[in-house]
Amino acid sequence: EMRSMTGDSLWVEYEVFIDERSQGKNRLEFKLGAAPVVGWDKHLADMCIDEQRELTMPPSTHRHQNIGMNENVSKESVLQFHIRLLDINGVQRKAQYARWKSRDEKAKQRAAAARAGDGRRGASAVEL
């Protein structure tokens, strides 16, 4: 079972709440160890794909630093992140791409076989 570690490229879906008000869901790719939001590096380490975690940041944890968010966050706000790990180093996306490619190849082979079969039936009809 693959787990996230420093240096991995993570693809996450997250929802941020500022003082319990959702700011909407977003997706983001970043390298663990250089996360765009304070606290994510520590709390997203050792995660499995499709695992979900919540991170709460009381004002004392972000009051005196830039937390890496574009939203106007009051220094007195409580921040909460609901984060789901979608992929590590593109493994899921590569597997999905391989499945799509395999399915496309099989469809092309079936179409070619059907075209070849149509030609044989036509030739057989002429021979009779």
N, CA, C and O atoms as a Tinker XYZ file with bonds, in Angstrom:
   512  protein
     1  N      0.846000   -1.180000    0.000000    73     2
     2  CA     0.000000    0.000000    0.000000    64     1     3
     3  C      0.888000    1.238000    0.000000    63     2     4     5
     4  O      1.702000    1.425000    0.904000    81     3
     5  N      0.732000    2.074000   -1.007000    73     3     6
     6  CA     1.558000    3.263000   -1.167000    64     5     7
     7  C      1.143000    4.342000   -0.165000    63     6     8     9
     8  O     -0.045000    4.599000    0.028000    81     7
     9  N      2.132000    4.966000    0.464000    73     7    10
    10  CA     1.886000    6.045000    1.420000    64     9    11
    11  C      2.719000    7.263000    1.028000    63    10    12    13
    12  O      3.819000    7.135000    0.491000    81    11
    13  N      2.175000    8.440000    1.306000    73    11    14
    14  CA     2.856000    9.684000    0.953000    64    13    15
    15  C      4.074000    9.912000    1.843000    63    14    16    17
    16  O      4.075000    9.590000    3.031000    81    15
    17  N      5.115000   10.482000    1.223000    73    15    18
    18  CA     6.324000   10.824000    1.967000    64    17    19
    19  C      6.947000   12.077000    1.350000    63    18    20    21
    20  O      6.640000   12.437000    0.214000    81    19
    21  N      7.807000   12.721000    2.093000    73    19    22
    22  CA     8.455000   13.950000    1.640000    64    21    23
    23  C      9.075000   13.738000    0.264000    63    22    24    25
    24  O      9.767000   12.750000    0.018000    81    23
    25  N      8.807000   14.694000   -0.626000    73    23    26
    26  CA     9.320000   14.629000   -1.991000    64    25    27
    27  C      8.302000   14.111000   -2.991000    63    26    28    29
    28  O      8.457000   14.320000   -4.194000    81    27
    29  N      7.254000   13.433000   -2.507000    73    27    30
    30  CA     6.208000   12.935000   -3.409000    64    29    31
    31  C      5.383000   14.084000   -3.962000    63    30    32    33
    32  O      5.184000   15.105000   -3.303000    81    31
    33  N      4.912000   13.900000   -5.172000    73    31    34
    34  CA     3.969000   14.832000   -5.779000    64    33    35
    35  C      2.566000   14.356000   -5.408000    63    34    36    37
    36  O      2.159000   13.257000   -5.785000    81    35
    37  N      1.828000   15.185000   -4.671000    73    35    38
    38  CA     0.487000   14.822000   -4.217000    64    37    39
    39  C     -0.566000   15.590000   -5.000000    63    38    40    41
    40  O     -0.388000   16.766000   -5.316000    81    39
    41  N     -1.660000   14.915000   -5.307000    73    39    42
    42  CA    -2.827000   15.508000   -5.945000    64    41    43
    43  C     -3.945000   15.367000   -4.919000    63    42    44    45
    44  O     -4.333000   14.251000   -4.574000    81    43
    45  N     -4.468000   16.503000   -4.425000    73    43    46
    46  CA    -5.475000   16.470000   -3.369000    64    45    47
    47  C     -6.719000   17.239000   -3.778000    63    46    48    49
    48  O     -6.681000   18.143000   -4.613000    81    47
    49  N     -7.816000   16.847000   -3.162000    73    47    50
    50  CA    -9.048000   17.632000   -3.221000    64    49    51
    51  C     -9.252000   18.133000   -1.803000    63    50    52    53
    52  O     -9.165000   17.361000   -0.849000    81    51
    53  N     -9.524000   19.427000   -1.662000    73    51    54
    54  CA    -9.684000   19.960000   -0.318000    64    53    55
    55  C    -10.813000   20.976000   -0.274000    63    54    56    57
    56  O    -11.153000   21.611000   -1.272000    81    55
    57  N    -11.373000   21.105000    0.898000    73    55    58
    58  CA   -12.371000   22.137000    1.160000    64    57    59
    59  C    -11.883000   22.880000    2.384000    63    58    60    61
    60  O    -11.551000   22.272000    3.402000    81    59
    61  N    -11.842000   24.191000    2.282000    73    59    62
    62  CA   -11.392000   24.997000    3.412000    64    61    63
    63  C    -12.607000   25.703000    4.014000    63    62    64    65
    64  O    -13.477000   26.212000    3.307000    81    63
    65  N    -12.629000   25.710000    5.328000    73    63    66
    66  CA   -13.663000   26.416000    6.075000    64    65    67
    67  C    -12.975000   27.512000    6.872000    63    66    68    69
    68  O    -11.998000   27.258000    7.577000    81    67
    69  N    -13.486000   28.724000    6.757000    73    67    70
    70  CA   -12.985000   29.837000    7.550000    64    69    71
    71  C    -14.101000   30.193000    8.518000    63    70    72    73
    72  O    -15.192000   30.588000    8.107000    81    71
    73  N    -13.823000   30.051000    9.794000    73    71    74
    74  CA   -14.841000   30.262000   10.828000    64    73    75
    75  C    -16.116000   29.495000   10.499000    63    74    76    77
    76  O    -17.220000   30.033000   10.586000    81    75
    77  N    -15.947000   28.233000   10.120000    73    75    78
    78  CA   -17.026000   27.275000    9.842000    64    77    79
    79  C    -17.814000   27.571000    8.566000    63    78    80    81
    80  O    -18.854000   26.953000    8.340000    81    79
    81  N    -17.349000   28.497000    7.729000    73    79    82
    82  CA   -18.008000   28.784000    6.444000    64    81    83
    83  C    -17.152000   28.214000    5.320000    63    82    84    85
    84  O    -15.974000   28.544000    5.182000    81    83
    85  N    -17.770000   27.355000    4.527000    73    83    86
    86  CA   -17.036000   26.724000    3.429000    64    85    87
    87  C    -16.647000   27.761000    2.384000    63    86    88    89
    88  O    -17.426000   28.651000    2.041000    81    87
    89  N    -15.443000   27.625000    1.897000    73    87    90
    90  CA   -14.958000   28.481000    0.817000    64    89    91
    91  C    -14.969000   27.723000   -0.507000    63    90    92    93
    92  O    -14.450000   28.211000   -1.512000    81    91
    93  N    -15.561000   26.529000   -0.506000    73    91    94
    94  CA   -15.659000   25.717000   -1.717000    64    93    95
    95  C    -14.562000   24.675000   -1.792000    63    94    96    97
    96  O    -13.588000   24.703000   -1.040000    81    95
    97  N    -14.752000   23.745000   -2.733000    73    95    98
    98  CA   -13.775000   22.671000   -2.945000    64    97    99
    99  C    -12.820000   23.055000   -4.061000    63    98   100   101
   100  O    -13.189000   23.742000   -5.014000    81    99
   101  N    -11.596000   22.598000   -3.922000    73    99   102
   102  CA   -10.559000   22.837000   -4.925000    64   101   103
   103  C     -9.706000   21.587000   -5.059000    63   102   104   105
   104  O     -9.710000   20.712000   -4.193000    81   103
   105  N     -8.975000   21.524000   -6.161000    73   103   106
   106  CA    -7.974000   20.464000   -6.350000    64   105   107
   107  C     -6.629000   21.133000   -6.547000    63   106   108   109
   108  O     -6.529000   22.228000   -7.101000    81   107
   109  N     -5.606000   20.451000   -6.082000    73   107   110
   110  CA    -4.279000   21.052000   -6.099000    64   109   111
   111  C     -3.230000   19.953000   -6.163000    63   110   112   113
   112  O     -3.376000   18.900000   -5.542000    81   111
   113  N     -2.169000   20.212000   -6.924000    73   111   114
   114  CA    -1.018000   19.313000   -6.956000    64   113   115
   115  C      0.181000   20.065000   -6.394000    63   114   116   117
   116  O      0.414000   21.222000   -6.743000    81   115
   117  N      0.934000   19.413000   -5.532000    73   115   118
   118  CA     2.118000   20.036000   -4.932000    64   117   119
   119  C      3.061000   18.943000   -4.445000    63   118   120   121
   120  O      2.686000   17.775000   -4.350000    81   119
   121  N      4.274000   19.340000   -4.144000    73   119   122
   122  CA     5.287000   18.410000   -3.644000    64   121   123
   123  C      5.254000   18.437000   -2.114000    63   122   124   125
   124  O      5.333000   19.501000   -1.501000    81   123
   125  N      5.138000   17.256000   -1.507000    73   123   126
   126  CA     5.139000   17.169000   -0.047000    64   125   127
   127  C      6.530000   17.562000    0.451000    63   126   128   129
   128  O      7.540000   16.985000    0.046000    81   127
   129  N      6.557000   18.533000    1.319000    73   127   130
   130  CA     7.809000   19.136000    1.783000    64   129   131
   131  C      7.868000   20.586000    1.346000    63   130   132   133
   132  O      8.662000   21.372000    1.863000    81   131
   133  N      7.017000   20.937000    0.382000    73   131   134
   134  CA     6.906000   22.315000   -0.101000    64   133   135
   135  C      5.425000   22.657000   -0.277000    63   134   136   137
   136  O      5.040000   23.321000   -1.239000    81   135
   137  N      4.605000   22.194000    0.666000    73   135   138
   138  CA     3.155000   22.407000    0.577000    64   137   139
   139  C      2.835000   23.898000    0.608000    63   138   140   141
   140  O      3.533000   24.674000    1.260000    81   139
   141  N      1.773000   24.297000   -0.101000    73   139   142
   142  CA     1.432000   25.709000   -0.192000    64   141   143
   143  C      0.775000   26.267000    1.067000    63   142   144   145
   144  O      0.650000   27.484000    1.202000    81   143
   145  N      0.358000   25.412000    1.980000    73   143   146
   146  CA    -0.318000   25.867000    3.195000    64   145   147
   147  C      0.441000   25.329000    4.412000    63   146   148   149
   148  O      0.793000   24.151000    4.472000    81   147
   149  N      0.682000   26.208000    5.363000    73   147   150
   150  CA     1.374000   25.833000    6.594000    64   149   151
   151  C      0.648000   24.657000    7.247000    63   150   152   153
   152  O     -0.578000   24.663000    7.354000    81   151
   153  N      1.395000   23.667000    7.677000    73   151   154
   154  CA     0.823000   22.525000    8.379000    64   153   155
   155  C      0.520000   21.327000    7.498000    63   154   156   157
   156  O      0.407000   20.208000    7.998000    81   155
   157  N      0.385000   21.541000    6.187000    73   155   158
   158  CA     0.032000   20.427000    5.305000    64   157   159
   159  C      1.153000   19.398000    5.216000    63   158   160   161
   160  O      0.883000   18.197000    5.182000    81   159
   161  N      2.407000   19.847000    5.178000    73   159   162
   162  CA     3.526000   18.897000    5.063000    64   161   163
   163  C      3.486000   17.878000    6.196000    63   162   164   165
   164  O      3.635000   16.678000    5.965000    81   163
   165  N      3.289000   18.351000    7.395000    73   163   166
   166  CA     3.272000   17.467000    8.562000    64   165   167
   167  C      2.035000   16.569000    8.547000    63   166   168   169
   168  O      2.147000   15.368000    8.793000    81   167
   169  N      0.864000   17.127000    8.263000    73   167   170
   170  CA    -0.391000   16.383000    8.411000    64   169   171
   171  C     -0.750000   15.510000    7.215000    63   170   172   173
   172  O     -1.625000   14.651000    7.328000    81   171
   173  N     -0.100000   15.707000    6.078000    73   171   174
   174  CA    -0.423000   14.889000    4.902000    64   173   175
   175  C      0.628000   13.810000    4.640000    63   174   176   177
   176  O      0.530000   13.067000    3.663000    81   175
   177  N      1.620000   13.727000    5.505000    73   175   178
   178  CA     2.623000   12.662000    5.375000    64   177   179
   179  C      2.013000   11.335000    5.812000    63   178   180   181
   180  O      1.153000   11.295000    6.692000    81   179
   181  N      2.462000   10.265000    5.195000    73   179   182
   182  CA     2.042000    8.905000    5.538000    64   181   183
   183  C      0.551000    8.660000    5.273000    63   182   184   185
   184  O     -0.112000    7.947000    6.026000    81   183
   185  N      0.035000    9.261000    4.197000    73   183   186
   186  CA    -1.361000    9.052000    3.790000    64   185   187
   187  C     -1.428000    8.058000    2.646000    63   186   188   189
   188  O     -0.489000    7.939000    1.859000    81   187
   189  N     -2.541000    7.345000    2.557000    73   187   190
   190  CA    -2.829000    6.441000    1.438000    64   189   191
   191  C     -3.740000    7.154000    0.446000    63   190   192   193
   192  O     -4.458000    8.084000    0.812000    81   191
   193  N     -3.709000    6.720000   -0.800000    73   191   194
   194  CA    -4.615000    7.264000   -1.806000    64   193   195
   195  C     -6.049000    7.025000   -1.356000    63   194   196   197
   196  O     -6.396000    5.937000   -0.896000    81   195
   197  N     -6.862000    8.041000   -1.492000    73   195   198
   198  CA    -8.281000    8.092000   -1.141000    64   197   199
   199  C     -8.516000    8.264000    0.363000    63   198   200   201
   200  O     -9.665000    8.282000    0.802000    81   199
   201  N     -7.459000    8.388000    1.151000    73   199   202
   202  CA    -7.614000    8.664000    2.581000    64   201   203
   203  C     -8.017000   10.122000    2.763000    63   202   204   205
   204  O     -7.633000   10.984000    1.973000    81   203
   205  N     -8.793000   10.388000    3.808000    73   203   206
   206  CA    -9.227000   11.748000    4.110000    64   205   207
   207  C     -8.731000   12.145000    5.492000    63   206   208   209
   208  O     -8.698000   11.339000    6.422000    81   207
   209  N     -8.349000   13.405000    5.594000    73   207   210
   210  CA    -7.918000   13.941000    6.889000    64   209   211
   211  C     -8.489000   15.338000    7.062000    63   210   212   213
   212  O     -8.796000   16.036000    6.095000    81   211
   213  N     -8.619000   15.721000    8.320000    73   211   214
   214  CA    -9.043000   17.074000    8.657000    64   213   215
   215  C     -7.925000   17.747000    9.439000    63   214   216   217
   216  O     -7.274000   17.134000   10.285000    81   215
   217  N     -7.722000   19.004000    9.137000    73   215   218
   218  CA    -6.698000   19.798000    9.805000    64   217   219
   219  C     -7.366000   21.072000   10.298000    63   218   220   221
   220  O     -7.951000   21.813000    9.508000    81   219
   221  N     -7.285000   21.331000   11.587000    73   219   222
   222  CA    -7.841000   22.556000   12.165000    64   221   223
   223  C     -6.690000   23.434000   12.618000    63   222   224   225
   224  O     -5.774000   22.983000   13.306000    81   223
   225  N     -6.756000   24.698000   12.219000    73   223   226
   226  CA    -5.724000   25.659000   12.592000    64   225   227
   227  C     -6.365000   26.768000   13.420000    63   226   228   229
   228  O     -7.018000   27.649000   12.861000    81   227
   229  N     -6.191000   26.741000   14.739000    73   227   230
   230  CA    -6.682000   27.849000   15.550000    64   229   231
   231  C     -5.851000   29.098000   15.262000    63   230   232   233
   232  O     -4.756000   29.000000   14.706000    81   231
   233  N     -6.362000   30.269000   15.635000    73   231   234
   234  CA    -5.626000   31.508000   15.334000    64   233   235
   235  C     -4.176000   31.490000   15.799000    63   234   236   237
   236  O     -3.315000   32.072000   15.138000    81   235
   237  N     -3.892000   30.849000   16.898000    73   235   238
   238  CA    -2.515000   30.855000   17.419000    64   237   239
   239  C     -1.530000   30.185000   16.466000    63   238   240   241
   240  O     -0.334000   30.464000   16.536000    81   239
   241  N     -2.003000   29.302000   15.569000    73   239   242
   242  CA    -1.083000   28.603000   14.663000    64   241   243
   243  C     -0.790000   29.385000   13.392000    63   242   244   245
   244  O      0.181000   29.090000   12.695000    81   243
   245  N     -1.618000   30.379000   13.082000    73   243   246
   246  CA    -1.381000   31.114000   11.833000    64   245   247
   247  C     -1.355000   32.620000   12.013000    63   246   248   249
   248  O     -1.176000   33.348000   11.037000    81   247
   249  N     -1.527000   33.100000   13.216000    73   247   250
   250  CA    -1.661000   34.535000   13.466000    64   249   251
   251  C     -0.446000   35.333000   12.996000    63   250   252   253
   252  O     -0.603000   36.446000   12.494000    81   251
   253  N      0.741000   34.797000   13.148000    73   251   254
   254  CA     1.958000   35.573000   12.867000    64   253   255
   255  C      2.706000   35.100000   11.630000    63   254   256   257
   256  O      3.903000   35.350000   11.493000    81   255
   257  N      2.009000   34.420000   10.730000    73   255   258
   258  CA     2.701000   33.952000    9.534000    64   257   259
   259  C      1.760000   33.942000    8.340000    63   258   260   261
   260  O      0.539000   33.887000    8.485000    81   259
   261  N      2.350000   33.995000    7.177000    73   259   262
   262  CA     1.587000   33.857000    5.945000    64   261   263
   263  C      1.309000   32.372000    5.772000    63   262   264   265
   264  O      2.238000   31.573000    5.654000    81   263
   265  N      0.033000   32.000000    5.757000    73   263   266
   266  CA    -0.299000   30.579000    5.692000    64   265   267
   267  C     -0.358000   30.046000    4.273000    63   266   268   269
   268  O     -0.534000   28.845000    4.068000    81   267
   269  N     -0.211000   30.932000    3.283000    73   267   270
   270  CA    -0.176000   30.459000    1.905000    64   269   271
   271  C     -1.532000   30.438000    1.235000    63   270   272   273
   272  O     -1.710000   29.755000    0.227000    81   271
   273  N     -2.488000   31.170000    1.772000    73   271   274
   274  CA    -3.821000   31.211000    1.162000    64   273   275
   275  C     -4.072000   32.594000    0.591000    63   274   276   277
   276  O     -3.626000   33.598000    1.146000    81   275
   277  N     -4.794000   32.637000   -0.531000    73   275   278
   278  CA    -5.118000   33.910000   -1.158000    64   277   279
   279  C     -6.281000   34.611000   -0.470000    63   278   280   281
   280  O     -6.393000   35.835000   -0.525000    81   279
   281  N     -7.152000   33.831000    0.181000    73   279   282
   282  CA    -8.312000   34.419000    0.824000    64   281   283
   283  C     -7.868000   35.397000    1.908000    63   282   284   285
   284  O     -6.802000   35.248000    2.505000    81   283
   285  N     -8.705000   36.393000    2.145000    73   283   286
   286  CA    -8.434000   37.305000    3.244000    64   285   287
   287  C     -8.809000   36.594000    4.534000    63   286   288   289
   288  O     -9.988000   36.470000    4.865000    81   287
   289  N     -7.823000   36.137000    5.245000    73   287   290
   290  CA    -8.043000   35.386000    6.470000    64   289   291
   291  C     -7.714000   36.284000    7.649000    63   290   292   293
   292  O     -6.590000   36.767000    7.786000    81   291
   293  N     -8.701000   36.498000    8.489000    73   291   294
   294  CA    -8.482000   37.286000    9.692000    64   293   295
   295  C     -7.504000   36.553000   10.593000    63   294   296   297
   296  O     -7.497000   35.324000   10.649000    81   295
   297  N     -6.687000   37.308000   11.290000    73   295   298
   298  CA    -5.732000   36.701000   12.220000    64   297   299
   299  C     -6.442000   36.028000   13.392000    63   298   300   301
   300  O     -5.811000   35.317000   14.174000    81   299
   301  N     -7.742000   36.248000   13.518000    73   299   302
   302  CA    -8.526000   35.634000   14.598000    64   301   303
   303  C     -9.394000   34.485000   14.097000    63   302   304   305
   304  O    -10.152000   33.906000   14.874000    81   303
   305  N     -9.298000   34.147000   12.821000    73   303   306
   306  CA   -10.134000   33.094000   12.235000    64   305   307
   307  C     -9.631000   31.703000   12.589000    63   306   308   309
   308  O     -8.431000   31.477000   12.742000    81   307
   309  N    -10.575000   30.779000   12.715000    73   307   310
   310  CA   -10.253000   29.360000   12.839000    64   309   311
   311  C    -10.365000   28.775000   11.439000    63   310   312   313
   312  O    -11.386000   28.941000   10.772000    81   311
   313  N     -9.326000   28.095000   10.998000    73   311   314
   314  CA    -9.315000   27.486000    9.669000    64   313   315
   315  C     -9.445000   25.982000    9.816000    63   314   316   317
   316  O     -8.835000   25.368000   10.692000    81   315
   317  N    -10.248000   25.407000    8.946000    73   315   318
   318  CA   -10.379000   23.954000    8.944000    64   317   319
   319  C    -10.273000   23.481000    7.503000    63   318   320   321
   320  O    -10.905000   24.038000    6.605000    81   319
   321  N     -9.468000   22.450000    7.294000    73   319   322
   322  CA    -9.286000   21.869000    5.968000    64   321   323
   323  C     -9.771000   20.426000    5.989000    63   322   324   325
   324  O     -9.389000   19.650000    6.865000    81   323
   325  N    -10.612000   20.070000    5.026000    73   323   326
   326  CA   -11.001000   18.671000    4.795000    64   325   327
   327  C    -10.250000   18.270000    3.535000    63   326   328   329
   328  O    -10.500000   18.825000    2.465000    81   327
   329  N     -9.346000   17.327000    3.643000    73   327   330
   330  CA    -8.434000   16.997000    2.548000    64   329   331
   331  C     -8.544000   15.514000    2.205000    63   330   332   333
   332  O     -8.508000   14.657000    3.088000    81   331
   333  N     -8.680000   15.224000    0.904000    73   331   334
   334  CA    -8.687000   13.834000    0.430000    64   333   335
   335  C     -7.540000   13.672000   -0.551000    63   334   336   337
   336  O     -7.413000   14.448000   -1.499000    81   335
   337  N     -6.708000   12.672000   -0.328000    73   335   338
   338  CA    -5.573000   12.400000   -1.213000    64   337   339
   339  C     -6.063000   11.626000   -2.433000    63   338   340   341
   340  O     -6.556000   10.505000   -2.308000    81   339
   341  N     -5.926000   12.226000   -3.605000    73   339   342
   342  CA    -6.386000   11.612000   -4.850000    64   341   343
   343  C     -5.302000   10.781000   -5.528000    63   342   344   345
   344  O     -5.596000    9.768000   -6.163000    81   343
   345  N     -4.041000   11.214000   -5.393000    73   343   346
   346  CA    -2.975000   10.542000   -6.135000    64   345   347
   347  C     -1.616000   10.860000   -5.525000    63   346   348   349
   348  O     -1.417000   11.917000   -4.926000    81   347
   349  N     -0.693000    9.927000   -5.689000    73   347   350
   350  CA     0.703000   10.102000   -5.275000    64   349   351
   351  C      1.568000    9.843000   -6.500000    63   350   352   353
   352  O      1.523000    8.758000   -7.080000    81   351
   353  N      2.356000   10.842000   -6.893000    73   351   354
   354  CA     3.285000   10.725000   -8.030000    64   353   355
   355  C      2.604000   10.277000   -9.322000    63   354   356   357
   356  O      3.235000    9.638000  -10.163000    81   355
   357  N      1.342000   10.602000   -9.484000    73   355   358
   358  CA     0.631000   10.295000  -10.727000    64   357   359
   359  C      0.283000    8.836000  -10.924000    63   358   360   361
   360  O     -0.125000    8.452000  -12.021000    81   359
   361  N      0.430000    8.008000   -9.901000    73   359   362
   362  CA     0.184000    6.567000  -10.036000    64   361   363
   363  C     -1.248000    6.293000  -10.490000    63   362   364   365
   364  O     -1.462000    5.515000  -11.420000    81   363
   365  N     -2.220000    6.917000   -9.849000    73   363   366
   366  CA    -3.627000    6.686000  -10.202000    64   365   367
   367  C     -3.922000    7.177000  -11.616000    63   366   368   369
   368  O     -4.593000    6.497000  -12.392000    81   367
   369  N     -3.414000    8.364000  -11.943000    73   367   370
   370  CA    -3.674000    8.914000  -13.280000    64   369   371
   371  C     -3.012000    8.074000  -14.363000    63   370   372   373
   372  O     -3.585000    7.882000  -15.436000    81   371
   373  N     -1.803000    7.568000  -14.090000    73   371   374
   374  CA    -1.128000    6.709000  -15.072000    64   373   375
   375  C     -1.898000    5.410000  -15.266000    63   374   376   377
   376  O     -2.031000    4.925000  -16.389000    81   375
   377  N     -2.407000    4.845000  -14.174000    73   375   378
   378  CA    -3.190000    3.605000  -14.270000    64   377   379
   379  C     -4.482000    3.852000  -15.040000    63   378   380   381
   380  O     -4.885000    3.030000  -15.863000    81   379
   381  N     -5.129000    4.983000  -14.773000    73   379   382
   382  CA    -6.370000    5.317000  -15.490000    64   381   383
   383  C     -6.074000    5.508000  -16.972000    63   382   384   385
   384  O     -6.828000    5.033000  -17.822000    81   383
   385  N     -4.989000    6.197000  -17.286000    73   383   386
   386  CA    -4.614000    6.406000  -18.682000    64   385   387
   387  C     -4.368000    5.064000  -19.371000    63   386   388   389
   388  O     -4.791000    4.860000  -20.509000    81   387
   389  N     -3.686000    4.155000  -18.682000    73   387   390
   390  CA    -3.416000    2.827000  -19.262000    64   389   391
   391  C     -4.721000    2.084000  -19.527000    63   390   392   393
   392  O     -4.860000    1.424000  -20.556000    81   391
   393  N     -5.688000    2.188000  -18.595000    73   391   394
   394  CA    -6.990000    1.537000  -18.814000    64   393   395
   395  C     -7.700000    2.145000  -20.012000    63   394   396   397
   396  O     -8.262000    1.420000  -20.833000    81   395
   397  N     -7.682000    3.484000  -20.122000    73   395   398
   398  CA    -8.325000    4.147000  -21.268000    64   397   399
   399  C     -7.654000    3.724000  -22.570000    63   398   400   401
   400  O     -8.326000    3.420000  -23.555000    81   399
   401  N     -6.322000    3.709000  -22.565000    73   399   402
   402  CA    -5.578000    3.348000  -23.769000    64   401   403
   403  C     -5.881000    1.907000  -24.176000    63   402   404   405
   404  O     -6.084000    1.627000  -25.357000    81   403
   405  N     -5.914000    1.001000  -23.210000    73   403   406
   406  CA    -6.229000   -0.401000  -23.485000    64   405   407
   407  C     -7.640000   -0.536000  -24.059000    63   406   408   409
   408  O     -7.860000   -1.277000  -25.017000    81   407
   409  N     -8.579000    0.178000  -23.472000    73   407   410
   410  CA    -9.960000    0.140000  -23.951000    64   409   411
   411  C    -10.045000    0.683000  -25.381000    63   410   412   413
   412  O    -10.749000    0.117000  -26.218000    81   411
   413  N     -9.335000    1.773000  -25.662000    73   411   414
   414  CA    -9.320000    2.346000  -27.014000    64   413   415
   415  C     -8.716000    1.369000  -28.019000    63   414   416   417
   416  O     -9.235000    1.212000  -29.125000    81   415
   417  N     -7.612000    0.709000  -27.633000    73   415   418
   418  CA    -6.967000   -0.260000  -28.530000    64   417   419
   419  C     -7.903000   -1.427000  -28.833000    63   418   420   421
   420  O     -7.998000   -1.868000  -29.978000    81   419
   421  N     -8.591000   -1.922000  -27.814000    73   419   422
   422  CA    -9.536000   -3.027000  -28.019000    64   421   423
   423  C    -10.675000   -2.597000  -28.935000    63   422   424   425
   424  O    -11.112000   -3.369000  -29.789000    81   423
   425  N    -11.154000   -1.376000  -28.764000    73   423   426
   426  CA   -12.230000   -0.868000  -29.622000    64   425   427
   427  C    -11.747000   -0.764000  -31.071000    63   426   428   429
   428  O    -12.487000   -1.092000  -31.998000    81   427
   429  N    -10.509000   -0.308000  -31.266000    73   427   430
   430  CA    -9.948000   -0.216000  -32.622000    64   429   431
   431  C     -9.822000   -1.600000  -33.247000    63   430   432   433
   432  O    -10.120000   -1.781000  -34.428000    81   431
   433  N     -9.381000   -2.579000  -32.454000    73   431   434
   434  CA    -9.242000   -3.952000  -32.961000    64   433   435
   435  C    -10.604000   -4.531000  -33.345000    63   434   436   437
   436  O    -10.728000   -5.192000  -34.376000    81   435
   437  N    -11.621000   -4.288000  -32.523000    73   435   438
   438  CA   -12.969000   -4.784000  -32.843000    64   437   439
   439  C    -13.493000   -4.127000  -34.113000    63   438   440   441
   440  O    -14.100000   -4.786000  -34.956000    81   439
   441  N    -13.255000   -2.826000  -34.246000    73   439   442
   442  CA   -13.710000   -2.111000  -35.438000    64   441   443
   443  C    -12.997000   -2.636000  -36.682000    63   442   444   445
   444  O    -13.623000   -2.820000  -37.726000    81   443
   445  N    -11.684000   -2.879000  -36.573000    73   443   446
   446  CA   -10.926000   -3.410000  -37.714000    64   445   447
   447  C    -11.415000   -4.808000  -38.068000    63   446   448   449
   448  O    -11.548000   -5.137000  -39.247000    81   447
   449  N    -11.685000   -5.634000  -37.058000    73   447   450
   450  CA   -12.188000   -6.990000  -37.305000    64   449   451
   451  C    -13.562000   -6.937000  -37.961000    63   450   452   453
   452  O    -13.861000   -7.734000  -38.850000    81   451
   453  N    -14.389000   -6.006000  -37.525000    73   451   454
   454  CA   -15.726000   -5.873000  -38.116000    64   453   455
   455  C    -15.617000   -5.437000  -39.576000    63   454   456   457
   456  O    -16.337000   -5.942000  -40.437000    81   455
   457  N    -14.708000   -4.490000  -39.848000    73   455   458
   458  CA   -14.522000   -4.050000  -41.243000    64   457   459
   459  C    -14.005000   -5.200000  -42.100000    63   458   460   461
   460  O    -14.465000   -5.393000  -43.225000    81   459
   461  N    -13.052000   -5.962000  -41.574000    73   459   462
   462  CA   -12.498000   -7.102000  -42.321000    64   461   463
   463  C    -13.581000   -8.152000  -42.547000    63   462   464   465
   464  O    -13.648000   -8.749000  -43.621000    81   463
   465  N    -14.414000   -8.378000  -41.561000    73   463   466
   466  CA   -15.506000   -9.342000  -41.681000    64   465   467
   467  C    -16.514000   -8.907000  -42.724000    63   466   468   469
   468  O    -17.035000   -9.742000  -43.463000    81   467
   469  N    -16.801000   -7.612000  -42.798000    73   467   470
   470  CA   -17.740000   -7.099000  -43.802000    64   469   471
   471  C    -17.192000   -7.322000  -45.197000    63   470   472   473
   472  O    -17.940000   -7.671000  -46.110000    81   471
   473  N    -15.903000   -7.127000  -45.369000    73   471   474
   474  CA   -15.290000   -7.329000  -46.684000    64   473   475
   475  C    -15.352000   -8.782000  -47.113000    63   474   476   477
   476  O    -15.593000   -9.072000  -48.285000    81   475
   477  N    -15.137000   -9.701000  -46.180000    73   475   478
   478  CA   -15.189000  -11.131000  -46.512000    64   477   479
   479  C    -16.602000  -11.553000  -46.886000    63   478   480   481
   480  O    -16.796000  -12.327000  -47.823000    81   479
   481  N    -17.583000  -11.048000  -46.160000    73   479   482
   482  CA   -18.961000  -11.421000  -46.493000    64   481   483
   483  C    -19.325000  -10.922000  -47.884000    63   482   484   485
   484  O    -19.994000  -11.609000  -48.657000    81   483
   485  N    -18.870000   -9.719000  -48.182000    73   483   486
   486  CA   -19.168000   -9.175000  -49.517000    64   485   487
   487  C    -18.502000  -10.002000  -50.601000    63   486   488   489
   488  O    -19.110000  -10.279000  -51.635000    81   487
   489  N    -17.246000  -10.403000  -50.370000    73   487   490
   490  CA   -16.521000  -11.212000  -51.357000    64   489   491
   491  C    -17.169000  -12.580000  -51.502000    63   490   492   493
   492  O    -17.275000  -13.105000  -52.610000    81   491
   493  N    -17.599000  -13.154000  -50.398000    73   491   494
   494  CA   -18.251000  -14.469000  -50.451000    64   493   495
   495  C    -19.547000  -14.385000  -51.245000    63   494   496   497
   496  O    -19.867000  -15.307000  -51.995000    81   495
   497  N    -20.270000  -13.340000  -51.101000    73   495   498
   498  CA   -21.543000  -13.202000  -51.813000    64   497   499
   499  C    -21.296000  -13.131000  -53.312000    63   498   500   501
   500  O    -22.083000  -13.649000  -54.104000    81   499
   501  N    -20.205000  -12.490000  -53.695000    73   499   502
   502  CA   -19.889000  -12.388000  -55.121000    64   501   503
   503  C    -19.488000  -13.749000  -55.656000    63   502   504   505
   504  O    -19.839000  -14.085000  -56.787000    81   503
   505  N    -18.754000  -14.552000  -54.869000    73   503   506
   506  CA   -18.283000  -15.851000  -55.328000    64   505   507
   507  C    -19.434000  -16.827000  -55.553000    63   506   508   509
   508  O    -19.348000  -17.688000  -56.429000    81   507
   509  N    -20.484000  -16.709000  -54.794000    73   507   510
   510  CA   -21.584000  -17.659000  -54.951000    64   509   511
   511  C    -22.281000  -17.339000  -56.219000    63   510   512
   512  O    -23.252000  -18.006000  -56.574000    81   511
